[in-house]
Amino acid sequence: MILFSFLTTLKRRSNMALYITEECTYCGACEPECPVTAISAGDDIYIIDANTCNECAGLDEQACVSVCPAECIVQG
């Protein structure tokens, strides 16, 4: 089970620059802040859609990162 979790996380990281780690507290602060609606609720943590996320291109900082109280949205 641990290997599956690791491989799933690794796959997520390889597809995008930003991802949400297992430290997500499921607070929901990030979802409404995403200007391209790339963040959605997963089973246990929020998830960033790699095909939609543009890392807030043109903005000074990533909106989701700036509001995350758990600091669990990181660069891949």
TAZI-V388716 format. One record per backbone hydrogen bond with DSSP energy under -1.0 kcal/mol. NH is the residue of the N-H (numbers start at 1). CO is the residue of the C=O. If there is no record, write none. Layout:
# TAZI-V388716
<<NH CO> <NH CO>>
This chain:
# TAZI-V388716
<<5 1> <6 2> <7 3> <8 4> <9 5> <10 6> <11 7> <12 8> <13 9> <14 10> <19 74> <21 72> <24 21> <37 34> <40 47> <42 45> <47 40> <49 38> <52 49> <53 49> <59 56> <66 62> <74 19> <76 17>>
